[in-house]
Amino acid sequence: MHILVVCLGNICRSPLAEGILRDKLSDQPDVIIDSAGTGNWHAGEPPDRRSISTALESGIDIRSQRARQVVAADFENFDLILAMDEQNRLDLLKIAPAHAKHKIHRILEFANMGNDGVPDPWFGELEGFRDVYDLLDKACERVRERICRT
């Protein structure tokens, strides 16, 4: 199983989700996890310092990640594409080939945690990143449960 997590710029939410999923699925060698953004503003940059510090507080090191934009090959290479919010999902649906649209889901919906999106902490303080981490930690645990039972 190959999983791609997607947010807007790939420096806040999706790097956190990638790190959390990698940690939770570290015992599943056949699961590949990556992250990307719908935009390219931060391509090549590391995650936001607040995402890095929040992840490190929980023992997850995301410092080596680099932001990238979703590319056409992602729709072929990934089995599951988890968007952080509805706008990310809609942006992905616009560029996805018809045969790959079924792969795209909002992460909280896929985790059976409702239809809300994961809030973007970019304009806030460190506490907002911690709140997003906690939300993603719960969602990623449910994603793990869901994919490991299939």
Secondary structure as the mmCIF struct_conf table of DSSP 4:
data_model
#
loop_
_struct_conf.conf_type_id
_struct_conf.id
_struct_conf.beg_label_comp_id
_struct_conf.beg_label_asym_id
_struct_conf.beg_label_seq_id
_struct_conf.end_label_comp_id
_struct_conf.end_label_asym_id
_struct_conf.end_label_seq_id
STRN STRN1 HIS A 2 CYS A 7
BEND BEND1 LEU A 8 CYS A 12
HELX_RH_AL_P HELX_RH_AL_P1 ARG A 13 LYS A 24
TURN_TY1_P TURN_TY1_P1 LEU A 25 ASP A 27
TURN_TY1_P TURN_TY1_P2 PRO A 29 ASP A 30
STRN STRN2 ILE A 32 GLY A 37
BEND BEND2 THR A 38 GLY A 39
TURN_TY1_P TURN_TY1_P3 TRP A 41 GLY A 44
HELX_LH_PP_P HELX_LH_PP_P1 GLU A 45 ASP A 48
HELX_RH_AL_P HELX_RH_AL_P2 ARG A 49 GLU A 57
TURN_TY1_P TURN_TY1_P4 SER A 58 GLY A 59
TURN_TY1_P TURN_TY1_P5 ARG A 63 SER A 64
STRN STRN3 GLN A 69 GLN A 69
TURN_TY1_P TURN_TY1_P6 ALA A 72 ALA A 73
HELX_RH_AL_P HELX_RH_AL_P3 ASP A 74 ASN A 77
BEND BEND3 ASP A 79 ASP A 79
STRN STRN4 LEU A 80 ALA A 83
BEND BEND4 MET A 84 ASP A 85
HELX_RH_AL_P HELX_RH_AL_P4 GLU A 86 ILE A 95
BEND BEND5 ALA A 96 ALA A 96
HELX_RH_3T_P HELX_RH_3T_P1 ALA A 98 LYS A 103
STRN STRN5 ILE A 104 ARG A 106
HELX_RH_AL_P HELX_RH_AL_P5 ILE A 107 PHE A 110
TURN_TY1_P TURN_TY1_P7 ALA A 111 ASN A 112
BEND BEND6 MET A 113 MET A 113
BEND BEND7 ASN A 115 ASN A 115
HELX_LH_PP_P HELX_LH_PP_P2 ASP A 116 ASP A 120
TURN_TY1_P TURN_TY1_P8 TRP A 122 PHE A 123
BEND BEND8 GLY A 124 GLY A 124
HELX_RH_AL_P HELX_RH_AL_P6 LEU A 126 CYS A 148
#
